[in-house]
Amino acid sequence: MIKGKIKINSKNPEEISKSVGPDNLCNLHTWAEEDAVVTEFEFNELNTAISTLDDLLESTKLAKKVVSKWK
């Protein structure tokens, strides 16, 4: 079992968490904190964890870029 938490600092965590949240599978949970987007995860397979977290990080990076230009 692979479990963990990723915390990414952001000036706009609410908007970013709303952007990436709909892509969350049942083994991911994303929310906004005061100055960060937080995702907790749990996977049974390493390959699934790697590919899903890669997708999450790329989506978060893109959301941060879009939100920073929008705000």
C-alpha positions as CSV (number, residue, x, y, z in Angstrom):
1,M,0.0,0.0,0.0
2,I,1.3,3.4,-0.9
3,K,-0.1,6.4,1.1
4,G,0.9,10.0,1.2
5,K,0.1,13.7,1.1
6,I,1.3,16.3,-1.3
7,K,1.1,20.0,-0.3
8,I,1.7,22.6,-3.0
9,N,2.0,26.2,-1.9
10,S,-0.2,28.6,-3.8
11,K,-1.6,32.1,-3.7
12,N,-4.9,30.8,-5.0
13,P,-5.4,27.4,-3.5
14,E,-9.3,27.4,-3.6
15,E,-9.4,27.9,-7.4
16,I,-6.7,25.3,-8.1
17,S,-8.3,22.7,-5.8
18,K,-11.6,23.2,-7.6
19,S,-9.8,22.9,-10.9
20,V,-8.0,19.6,-10.2
21,G,-10.6,18.1,-7.8
22,P,-13.0,16.8,-10.4
23,D,-10.2,14.5,-11.8
24,N,-9.7,12.9,-8.4
25,L,-10.4,9.2,-8.3
26,C,-11.7,7.5,-5.2
27,N,-8.1,7.1,-4.0
28,L,-7.4,10.8,-4.1
29,H,-8.8,13.7,-2.1
30,T,-7.9,17.3,-2.8
31,W,-8.7,20.4,-0.8
32,A,-7.6,24.0,-0.3
33,E,-5.8,25.2,2.9
34,E,-4.9,28.8,3.7
35,D,-1.9,28.9,1.4
36,A,-1.7,25.5,-0.3
37,V,-3.5,22.8,-2.3
38,V,-3.3,19.5,-0.5
39,T,-3.9,16.0,-1.9
40,E,-4.0,12.8,0.1
41,F,-3.6,9.6,-1.8
42,E,-3.7,5.8,-1.4
43,F,-2.7,3.2,-4.0
44,N,-2.2,-0.5,-4.1
45,E,0.1,-0.5,-7.1
46,L,3.3,1.5,-7.6
47,N,2.7,2.0,-11.3
48,T,-0.8,3.4,-10.7
49,A,0.6,5.7,-8.1
50,I,3.3,7.1,-10.3
51,S,1.1,7.7,-13.4
52,T,-1.8,9.2,-11.3
53,L,0.4,11.5,-9.3
54,D,2.2,12.6,-12.5
55,D,-1.2,13.5,-14.0
56,L,-2.1,15.3,-10.8
57,L,1.1,17.3,-10.7
58,E,0.8,18.3,-14.4
59,S,-2.8,19.3,-13.9
60,T,-1.9,21.4,-10.9
61,K,1.0,23.1,-12.7
62,L,-1.3,24.0,-15.5
63,A,-4.1,25.2,-13.2
64,K,-1.6,27.4,-11.3
65,K,-0.5,29.0,-14.6
66,V,-4.0,29.6,-15.8
67,V,-5.2,31.0,-12.4
68,S,-2.1,33.3,-12.1
69,K,-2.9,34.9,-15.5
70,W,-6.6,35.1,-14.7
71,K,-6.2,36.8,-11.3
